[in-house]
Amino acid sequence: EINRGNVSQIFGELITLIEDDKRIGENEALEVMLPYSKTMFGVPSNLYIIGTMNTADRSIEALDTALRRRFSFMEITPKYDLEELQETIGEHKLCEVLQKINNRIEKLLDKDHLIGHSYFIKIDGIESLKEAFQNKIIPLLQEYFYGDYGKIGLVLGSGFVDEKSKINDSSLFAAFGDYDTSSFDERKIYSLVNAIKMSDEEFDEALSILMM
């Protein structure tokens, strides 16, 4: 994942040699001497370098300008038409569940934070879908929304995010002079439901709420 590395240390003198006109056989071909073997080294014209990056963390913005002009950037969006995503769990197609989630994420954040199709490719039943929600999708949403469970609820629905029962505010806080706690009286507190511990019926109902 190219945006997580130190570009100057990864490429070194290759940053020049990988240019199209500096490759072996080209008009301005260049070679460098390898420091250990002392042999000359150049980059052939048929070598393709493919690097991946995740735009969600915004580290793409810090990429070196020299690197930007040596690579073509291609956006890879979630593929809802993949054969693996056409499987139906309960009454819901995986591709439709993923698209519904992504439509809401794009509205609340932006298209750079869409969830990829890889999370759903190996789903072969309701148990593996529960694990995908609990161990992948929900933690990712927690990171996206910085623990704002209200927004997570807007994405997943009340089947996955539960409102905690209110505690008597007068007995909740420790005594601290005349500090006014009335501003917290109407504040709602949410908790995440453990998807793995749901029964199949509960999970299917949660998916139905999500898809509304």
Summary of the structure (lengths in Angstrom):
residues: 212
radius of gyration: 25.2
end to end distance: 36.3
largest distance: 81.4
contacts: 497
relative contact order: 0.10
helix: 46%
strand: 7%
